[in-house]
Structure formats: structure tokens, C-alpha cells
Amino acid sequence: MSRRKTERLLNLVICLLATRRPLSAEQIRHAVPGYDRDSDEAFQRMFERDKNELREIGIPIDVVRDPWEDEPGYRIERQSYELPEITLEPDEAAVLGLAAQVWQRASLAEAASGALLKLRAGGVHTDDALGGGPGGGIGGGVLELRVDTRDPAFPALWQAVRDRKVVRFDYRGAGSENVHTRTVEPWGVVSRRGRWYLAGYDRGREAPRAFRLSRIAGPVTTTGKAGAVQVPQGVDLRAMVAFPDEPAQERIAVVRVRRGACEGLRQLARTVTPGGDGWDEAELPFTDPERLAGWMASLGSDVEVAGPPDAREAVIRRLKGALA
């Protein structure tokens, strides 16, 4: 929706709420900015579309027919438009505050904080910090929870689950550098032990499967119509990602480190060899290229991963994603 149309609809709602008596279409035409005042036909089409759109989103526009007037009048009754009083029990308010706190660092942070703001504007008290204040948390501090969804694929997959749309993405299997395209009917996105997984039906393998988000390479695309995915009755998403942990094979990454920087990395490295041009070379053990990439990307220009290739490519993907 264009900004001009949004402003016109908002002005129309304000006009119909503020009036004490029903307004005719002609009066609305001159009172609300944005309507065509030169062409009667253009105004009628625009006004009809606006009324229909407002009604579709739940705003009731009453049509009042006065026997003494030739044209009907329009208004919005406040009692029909305004929400009833929202009351929450203390435990319900605490859950809402905790949910917003949990998503603070995730892609849903804006929606979560916006929801709390609207509730507060309506006079509803919500606890946005559990145990805040002296004695309120462990040791008198504040208990904070965070859900980290830095995986680039998370927003697209969450929207696909919400819209029940089929997704397609390139996926790198465990312990392999080969990438295969997967077409999946998404059932849910689940967190387990700090890692995020997509659970759903793999059309290629014709079986339910779980995919770790950190192994998805490149963008996630959707195909087909919304509502095409049907989640089976009684499916246990957490059970789908509760498989035994995969054996972690430790490998060595060769990392160039700027001299005088990254002391923590140097302490964890197997060896650190002085190099030229102000850089040293470190051998760093790792098991998951994506987790290594997240760490290296956070160190910025003080490090450069030289190998192995999958670890270097993971860092490049992470930096490109941050840039985008």
C-alpha cells in the first residue's frame, strides 16, 4: 500500500470517528485530503474501494439514511470501533514480558516490542523484566533470557511456516562439503541445545526430516500457494530434532591473525606462528564450520580464515549476509 493511500485511509477513519453526525460522500470528499475533487466518477470509485478495504480489516463504517436527506451519511461509532478493556492476570503479563525479552535479539524483536507498546498504550501493565530490582532475581539481579537467531535462513523459514508454503534451499550435510537442493514442506522451526532446526517433510526423500539452519547455504525460496502445507495431526516437532548428537570430528582451521589482536583466539589456538606484514598464523581446532564462521565474523578485520575451504566459505557467507 502506498504512503499516500495509507494517509488517506487514516484521515478517513479520523474524520468518521470525529464527526458528531453522519457525513455525506460529498462532505467527505472535501474534508478528507487525497480525494479527487475534479472528477465525480474517480472520487466515487476511490471512496468505494476505501470503504471496502476498511471494512475488510475490521473497521465498521455505518451507513445512515436520513429521510430528509437525498444522500446517505457515513460515520464510525466509537463503541463498535474501540477495543474492549484488556485485562491480564499478573502471570499472563509476566509471560508477555518474558516473550518480548526472549525475542529481543531475534528478527521478531520489532514485532514483540510493538505488541507490548500497544498493550501499554491501552492501559495494560506488562512485565518486561522478570525479577527486576533488589531481590527480584538470582542473587538480587535480573534474570534475562535470549533467543539467538542469527542464522540467515531463520526469517524466511519462520514466514514459510506461518504461511504454510513449501520452501526450497541448498543444504550441506554433516561432515560433507557437497551441497544438495532440498524441497521441504515446513512444519515448524525448533531450537535444541542452542541450535535451530527446520522440521518438515522432505519431498525428495519422501519422509519427515530435520535440517540444521546453520547448514543451509544461500537464500531460502518459497514455491506454490500459501496454505498448501498441512501439518500432520499429533506430530512431535521436538522429537524430530531429538536425534542422537552427531559425532564431532575435530578439524584444524588456519587463521591469519593481526599482530597484537585477538588474545582469546591465540590462547585457544594449537599453535601461533609469527608471520610477515603484521600478521601471525594460528591453527585453531573446530568441529562446525558455521559456528567457527560466527566467531570469526565477530572479530572483524583482525582475522582472515585461510582454510579449509568450507570454513572460509562459511565466513564469507556470514559477512555477506551481515552486509545485506
C-alpha positions in Angstrom: 0.0 0.0 0.0 1.4 3.4 -1.0 2.1 6.1 1.6 -0.5 8.4 0.0 -3.2 5.8 0.2 -2.3 4.9 3.8 -2.6 8.6 4.8 -5.9 8.9 3.0 -7.4 5.9 4.8 -6.1 7.1 8.1 -7.6 10.6 7.5 -10.9 9.0 6.5 -11.1 6.9 9.8 -10.2 10.0 11.9 -12.9 12.1 10.0 -15.6 9.5 10.5 -14.7 9.0 14.2 -14.6 12.7 15.0 -17.9 13.7 13.4 -21.0 14.1 15.6 -23.4 13.5 12.7 -23.2 11.3 9.6 -21.3 12.9 6.7 -22.4 12.6 3.1 -19.9 11.4 0.4 -19.6 14.9 -0.9 -18.8 16.3 2.6 -16.2 13.6 3.0 -14.8 14.4 -0.4 -14.0 17.9 0.7 -13.0 17.1 4.3 -10.5 14.3 3.7 -7.3 15.1 1.8 -6.4 12.9 -1.1 -9.7 12.5 -2.9 -10.2 13.7 -6.4 -12.2 16.9 -6.3 -12.4 17.3 -10.1 -13.9 14.0 -11.3 -17.1 12.7 -9.7 -16.5 9.3 -11.2 -12.9 9.0 -10.0 -14.0 10.1 -6.5 -16.8 7.5 -6.3 -14.5 4.6 -7.3 -11.8 5.6 -4.8 -14.3 6.1 -2.0 -16.0 2.8 -2.6 -12.6 1.0 -2.6 -11.6 2.7 0.6 -14.8 1.8 2.4 -14.4 -1.9 1.4 -10.8 -2.0 2.5 -11.6 -0.5 5.9 -14.4 -3.0 6.4 -12.2 -5.9 5.4 -9.7 -5.1 8.2 -12.5 -4.9 10.7 -13.3 -1.1 10.9 -17.1 -0.8 10.9 -18.5 2.1 8.7 -22.1 2.7 9.4 -24.4 3.9 6.6 -27.2 6.2 8.0 -30.1 7.0 5.8 -32.0 10.2 6.7 -35.5 10.5 5.2 -34.9 14.3 4.9 -31.6 13.9 3.0 -31.1 12.8 -0.6 -27.7 11.1 0.1 -26.8 8.6 2.9 -24.4 9.6 5.6 -21.4 7.8 6.9 -19.8 7.5 10.4 -17.9 5.2 12.6 -19.4 4.5 16.0 -16.7 4.6 18.7 -18.4 1.8 20.7 -18.0 -0.5 17.6 -14.5 0.7 16.7 -12.8 0.7 20.1 -11.4 -2.4 21.7 -12.9 -3.6 24.9 -10.9 -3.2 28.1 -7.9 -5.6 28.1 -7.2 -7.2 31.5 -4.4 -9.6 32.2 -3.6 -11.6 35.2 -0.1 -10.9 36.7 1.2 -14.3 35.4 -0.1 -13.6 31.9 1.5 -10.1 31.9 4.8 -11.7 33.0 4.6 -14.2 30.2 4.1 -11.5 27.6 7.1 -9.5 29.0 9.2 -12.6 29.0 8.3 -13.5 25.4 9.3 -10.0 24.2 12.5 -10.2 26.2 13.4 -13.6 24.7 13.0 -12.3 21.2 14.9 -9.1 21.8 17.9 -10.2 19.7 15.9 -12.0 17.1 14.2 -11.0 13.8 10.9 -10.8 15.7 12.2 -8.1 18.1 10.4 -5.2 16.4 7.0 -7.1 16.4 7.4 -8.2 20.1 8.3 -4.7 21.3 5.5 -3.2 19.2 3.0 -5.5 20.8 4.0 -4.5 24.3 3.8 -0.8 23.3 0.2 -1.2 22.1 -0.8 -3.0 25.3 0.7 -0.3 27.5 -1.0 2.3 25.4 -4.3 0.6 26.2 -3.5 0.8 29.9 -2.3 -2.8 30.3 0.6 -3.3 32.6 3.2 -5.8 31.2 6.3 -7.0 33.0 9.2 -6.6 30.6 11.8 -7.7 33.1 11.3 -10.7 35.3 12.8 -10.3 38.8 13.9 -6.7 38.2 15.0 -4.8 41.3 16.6 -5.8 44.5 15.9 -9.4 45.4 13.9 -9.9 42.2 16.3 -12.4 40.6 19.1 -14.8 41.4 21.4 -13.0 43.8 19.2 -9.9 43.6 19.9 -9.3 39.9 17.7 -9.6 36.8 17.1 -12.9 35.1 17.4 -12.4 31.3 16.6 -14.9 28.6 17.6 -14.6 24.9 16.9 -16.5 21.8 19.7 -16.1 19.3 18.5 -16.5 15.7 21.5 -15.2 13.8 21.1 -17.9 11.1 20.3 -16.0 7.9 17.6 -18.6 6.9 15.5 -18.1 10.1 13.2 -15.2 9.0 12.3 -16.8 5.6 11.6 -20.2 7.2 9.6 -18.7 10.0 7.4 -16.9 7.5 7.1 -20.0 5.4 5.9 -22.0 8.4 3.4 -19.2 9.3 2.1 -19.0 5.7 2.3 -22.8 5.2 4.3 -22.5 2.0 6.7 -25.0 0.5 10.4 -24.0 0.7 13.5 -24.8 -1.3 17.1 -24.3 -0.3 20.6 -25.7 -0.8 21.8 -27.8 2.1 25.2 -29.0 3.2 25.1 -32.4 5.0 27.1 -33.1 8.2 30.7 -33.8 7.6 30.4 -33.1 3.9 31.2 -30.2 1.6 28.6 -31.3 -1.0 25.5 -29.1 -1.3 22.2 -30.6 -2.4 18.9 -28.8 -3.1 16.0 -29.7 -0.8 12.3 -29.1 -1.3 10.5 -29.2 2.1 7.0 -28.8 3.4 7.9 -26.9 6.6 6.1 -27.9 9.8 8.0 -25.8 12.4 11.3 -24.2 13.4 12.6 -25.7 16.7 15.6 -24.8 18.9 17.6 -27.6 20.5 20.8 -27.0 22.6 21.4 -23.6 21.1 20.9 -24.7 17.5 17.9 -24.1 15.3 16.3 -26.8 13.1 13.6 -26.9 10.4 11.3 -29.9 10.8 9.2 -30.9 7.9 8.5 -33.3 5.1 11.4 -33.7 2.6 9.7 -34.2 -0.8 12.9 -35.6 -2.4 13.4 -38.3 0.3 9.6 -38.7 0.7 10.0 -38.7 4.5 10.0 -36.4 7.5 13.4 -34.8 8.1 15.1 -32.2 10.2 17.6 -29.7 8.9 20.0 -27.6 10.9 19.7 -23.9 9.8 23.4 -23.3 10.0 23.9 -25.8 7.2 21.6 -24.0 4.8 23.6 -22.4 2.1 22.3 -19.3 0.3 18.8 -18.0 0.3 15.5 -19.8 1.1 12.8 -19.5 -1.6 9.2 -20.4 -1.4 7.1 -22.1 -4.1 3.4 -22.7 -4.5 0.5 -21.1 -2.8 0.0 -20.2 0.8 -1.8 -22.8 2.8 -0.5 -25.7 0.7 1.3 -27.3 3.7 -0.7 -29.4 6.1 1.0 -30.3 9.4 0.0 -33.9 10.4 -2.1 -34.4 13.4 -0.1 -35.2 16.5 3.3 -34.6 15.0 6.0 -34.0 17.7 8.5 -31.5 16.3 10.8 -31.7 19.3 11.0 -35.4 18.9 12.1 -34.9 15.3 15.2 -33.0 16.3 15.9 -35.1 19.4 18.2 -37.4 17.4 21.5 -38.5 19.0 24.2 -35.9 18.7 26.4 -36.5 15.6 30.0 -37.5 16.3 32.0 -34.3 16.2 35.2 -34.7 14.2 37.7 -32.1 15.2 39.5 -30.3 12.4 42.0 -27.6 12.1 41.4 -24.1 10.7 44.3 -22.0 9.5 43.6 -18.4 10.6 45.7 -15.3 9.9 45.5 -13.0 13.0 46.5 -9.4 13.1 49.6 -8.9 15.4 48.6 -7.7 18.9 44.9 -8.5 18.5 42.6 -11.4 19.4 44.2 -12.6 22.6 41.4 -15.0 23.3 41.8 -16.7 20.0 45.5 -17.0 20.5 45.0 -18.8 23.8 42.7 -21.4 22.2 44.9 -22.0 19.2 47.0 -25.1 18.9 49.9 -23.1 17.6 50.6 -19.5 16.7 53.4 -18.8 14.2 54.8 -15.3 13.7 54.3 -14.1 10.1 55.1 -11.1 7.9 53.3 -7.9 7.2 52.0 -7.6 10.7 50.1 -10.9 10.7 50.5 -14.2 12.6 49.2 -17.6 11.6 47.2 -19.7 14.1 46.0 -23.3 13.9 42.6 -23.3 15.5 40.6 -26.5 16.3 36.9 -26.6 15.3 34.1 -29.0 14.6 31.3 -26.9 13.0 32.2 -24.5 10.1 29.2 -22.3 10.8 29.9 -21.9 14.4 33.5 -21.1 13.6 32.3 -18.6 11.0 30.1 -16.8 13.5 33.1 -16.4 15.9 35.5 -15.2 13.1 33.0 -12.8 11.6 32.6 -11.2 15.1 36.3 -10.4 15.1 36.0 -8.3 12.0 39.2 -7.2 10.2 41.6 -8.7 12.7 41.3 -12.2 11.4 41.2 -13.9 8.0 40.4 -17.6 7.6 42.8 -19.2 5.1 41.4 -22.8 5.2 39.9 -25.3 5.0 37.7 -24.1 2.1 34.3 -24.9 3.7 35.3 -22.9 6.8 36.5 -20.0 4.7 33.3 -20.0 2.6 31.2 -20.1 5.7 32.9 -16.9 6.9 32.3 -15.2 3.6 28.6 -16.2 3.6 28.2 -14.8 7.1 29.9 -11.5 6.2 27.9 -11.1 3.0 24.7 -11.8 5.0 25.6 -9.1 7.5 26.3 -6.7 4.7 23.0 -7.5 3.0 
